[in-house]
Amino acid sequence: MPGVFEFESTVGLVVYFALLAVKIYAFGSALMYSSQAYEAAGKLTKTAWCVILGLGVALTFIPVGGLTLSLVATIAAFVYLADVRPALAGLTRRR
């Protein structure tokens, strides 16, 4: 019979991979837009966002900073997805 700690471990693992997927999606999305789009939207440069999000993905696999760095990387990914990506998408045309 599974215990409470096994359930907690499973939930923690699901949350870990879900947040990892969000970070990878944000990083991939940041790579898709041109540098000019970032400038036109008035956001940080493409290089800055790619470094921030890329380090966030990389730090997920390195247990150096623990929860603090993981939380900062997750917040950065959500800021990109909630603020920067919609601004960039509004500047580009869909074909």
Phi and psi in degrees as GROMACS dihedral restraints (atoms count N, CA, C in turn):
[ dihedral_restraints ]
;  ai    aj    ak    al  type     phi  dphi    fc
    3     4     5     6     1   -66.9    20    10
    4     5     6     7     1   142.4    20    10
    6     7     8     9     1   -94.7    20    10
    7     8     9    10     1   177.4    20    10
    9    10    11    12     1   -64.1    20    10
   10    11    12    13     1   -38.5    20    10
   12    13    14    15     1   -69.2    20    10
   13    14    15    16     1   -31.8    20    10
   15    16    17    18     1   -68.0    20    10
   16    17    18    19     1   -40.7    20    10
   18    19    20    21     1   -63.7    20    10
   19    20    21    22     1   -44.1    20    10
   21    22    23    24     1   -62.7    20    10
   22    23    24    25     1   -39.8    20    10
   24    25    26    27     1   -65.2    20    10
   25    26    27    28     1   -40.9    20    10
   27    28    29    30     1   -65.2    20    10
   28    29    30    31     1   -43.6    20    10
   30    31    32    33     1   -63.2    20    10
   31    32    33    34     1   -43.3    20    10
   33    34    35    36     1   -60.3    20    10
   34    35    36    37     1   -40.3    20    10
   36    37    38    39     1   -67.5    20    10
   37    38    39    40     1   -40.2    20    10
   39    40    41    42     1   -63.9    20    10
   40    41    42    43     1   -43.5    20    10
   42    43    44    45     1   -64.2    20    10
   43    44    45    46     1   -42.3    20    10
   45    46    47    48     1   -57.2    20    10
   46    47    48    49     1   -49.0    20    10
   48    49    50    51     1   -72.1    20    10
   49    50    51    52     1   -31.9    20    10
   51    52    53    54     1   -66.1    20    10
   52    53    54    55     1   -43.8    20    10
   54    55    56    57     1   -70.0    20    10
   55    56    57    58     1   -32.7    20    10
   57    58    59    60     1   -63.6    20    10
   58    59    60    61     1   -41.8    20    10
   60    61    62    63     1   -62.9    20    10
   61    62    63    64     1   -39.3    20    10
   63    64    65    66     1   -63.2    20    10
   64    65    66    67     1   -43.4    20    10
   66    67    68    69     1   -65.6    20    10
   67    68    69    70     1   -41.8    20    10
   69    70    71    72     1   -66.9    20    10
   70    71    72    73     1   -40.6    20    10
   72    73    74    75     1   -62.9    20    10
   73    74    75    76     1   -43.9    20    10
   75    76    77    78     1   -63.6    20    10
   76    77    78    79     1   -42.0    20    10
   78    79    80    81     1   -64.3    20    10
   79    80    81    82     1   -45.2    20    10
   81    82    83    84     1   -63.1    20    10
   82    83    84    85     1   -39.2    20    10
   84    85    86    87     1   -65.8    20    10
   85    86    87    88     1   -39.3    20    10
   87    88    89    90     1   -63.2    20    10
   88    89    90    91     1   -32.3    20    10
   90    91    92    93     1   -73.3    20    10
   91    92    93    94     1   -21.9    20    10
   93    94    95    96     1   -78.3    20    10
   94    95    96    97     1   -24.3    20    10
   96    97    98    99     1   -93.8    20    10
   97    98    99   100     1   152.4    20    10
   99   100   101   102     1   -78.6    20    10
  100   101   102   103     1   161.8    20    10
  102   103   104   105     1   -62.9    20    10
  103   104   105   106     1   -35.3    20    10
  105   106   107   108     1   -65.3    20    10
  106   107   108   109     1   -32.4    20    10
  108   109   110   111     1   -65.1    20    10
  109   110   111   112     1   -39.9    20    10
  111   112   113   114     1   -63.0    20    10
  112   113   114   115     1   -42.6    20    10
  114   115   116   117     1   -65.9    20    10
  115   116   117   118     1   -43.0    20    10
  117   118   119   120     1   -64.8    20    10
  118   119   120   121     1   -31.6    20    10
  120   121   122   123     1   -81.1    20    10
  121   122   123   124     1   -11.0    20    10
  123   124   125   126     1    74.8    20    10
  124   125   126   127     1    29.8    20    10
  126   127   128   129     1  -106.1    20    10
  127   128   129   130     1   178.3    20    10
  129   130   131   132     1   -57.1    20    10
  130   131   132   133     1   161.2    20    10
  132   133   134   135     1   -67.9    20    10
  133   134   135   136     1   162.9    20    10
  135   136   137   138     1   -60.5    20    10
  136   137   138   139     1   -41.9    20    10
  138   139   140   141     1   -59.9    20    10
  139   140   141   142     1   -44.3    20    10
  141   142   143   144     1   -62.2    20    10
  142   143   144   145     1   -46.4    20    10
  144   145   146   147     1   -66.0    20    10
  145   146   147   148     1   -38.5    20    10
  147   148   149   150     1   -67.1    20    10
  148   149   150   151     1   -37.2    20    10
  150   151   152   153     1   -67.1    20    10
  151   152   153   154     1   -46.2    20    10
  153   154   155   156     1   -60.0    20    10
  154   155   156   157     1   -50.1    20    10
  156   157   158   159     1   -73.1    20    10
  157   158   159   160     1   -35.6    20    10
  159   160   161   162     1   -65.4    20    10
  160   161   162   163     1   -42.1    20    10
  162   163   164   165     1   -64.9    20    10
  163   164   165   166     1   -35.6    20    10
  165   166   167   168     1   -61.1    20    10
  166   167   168   169     1   -41.7    20    10
  168   169   170   171     1   -67.9    20    10
  169   170   171   172     1   -44.8    20    10
  171   172   173   174     1   -64.3    20    10
  172   173   174   175     1   -40.8    20    10
  174   175   176   177     1   -69.4    20    10
  175   176   177   178     1   -17.8    20    10
  177   178   179   180     1   -65.4    20    10
  178   179   180   181     1   -32.8    20    10
  180   181   182   183     1   -88.5    20    10
  181   182   183   184     1   -13.1    20    10
  183   184   185   186     1  -108.3    20    10
  184   185   186   187     1   115.0    20    10
  186   187   188   189     1   -79.9    20    10
  187   188   189   190     1    58.8    20    10
  189   190   191   192     1   -90.2    20    10
  190   191   192   193     1   -57.0    20    10
  192   193   194   195     1   -94.7    20    10
  193   194   195   196     1    -4.2    20    10
  195   196   197   198     1    67.0    20    10
  196   197   198   199     1  -139.0    20    10
  198   199   200   201     1   -67.6    20    10
  199   200   201   202     1   -34.6    20    10
  201   202   203   204     1   -63.0    20    10
  202   203   204   205     1   -51.7    20    10
  204   205   206   207     1   -66.6    20    10
  205   206   207   208     1   -36.0    20    10
  207   208   209   210     1   -65.2    20    10
  208   209   210   211     1   -40.0    20    10
  210   211   212   213     1   -65.6    20    10
  211   212   213   214     1   -42.8    20    10
  213   214   215   216     1   -62.9    20    10
  214   215   216   217     1   -43.6    20    10
  216   217   218   219     1   -64.5    20    10
  217   218   219   220     1   -39.3    20    10
  219   220   221   222     1   -66.4    20    10
  220   221   222   223     1   -41.8    20    10
  222   223   224   225     1   -63.6    20    10
  223   224   225   226     1   -41.5    20    10
  225   226   227   228     1   -60.9    20    10
  226   227   228   229     1   -41.9    20    10
  228   229   230   231     1   -64.5    20    10
  229   230   231   232     1   -42.2    20    10
  231   232   233   234     1   -68.6    20    10
  232   233   234   235     1   -35.8    20    10
  234   235   236   237     1   -63.5    20    10
  235   236   237   238     1   -44.1    20    10
  237   238   239   240     1   -60.3    20    10
  238   239   240   241     1   -47.6    20    10
  240   241   242   243     1   -68.7    20    10
  241   242   243   244     1   -31.4    20    10
  243   244   245   246     1   -90.0    20    10
  244   245   246   247     1   -26.1    20    10
  246   247   248   249     1  -117.4    20    10
  247   248   249   250     1   -52.3    20    10
  249   250   251   252     1   -77.1    20    10
  250   251   252   253     1   -49.1    20    10
  252   253   254   255     1   -59.5    20    10
  253   254   255   256     1   -44.2    20    10
  255   256   257   258     1   -62.6    20    10
  256   257   258   259     1   -35.6    20    10
  258   259   260   261     1   -66.1    20    10
  259   260   261   262     1   -40.3    20    10
  261   262   263   264     1   -69.0    20    10
  262   263   264   265     1   -41.6    20    10
  264   265   266   267     1   -65.3    20    10
  265   266   267   268     1   -30.7    20    10
  267   268   269   270     1   -71.2    20    10
  268   269   270   271     1   -19.6    20    10
  270   271   272   273     1   -90.9    20    10
  271   272   273   274     1   -20.5    20    10
  273   274   275   276     1  -102.5    20    10
  274   275   276   277     1   148.8    20    10
  276   277   278   279     1   -92.6    20    10
  277   278   279   280     1   144.1    20    10
  279   280   281   282     1   -92.0    20    10
  280   281   282   283     1   138.4    20    10
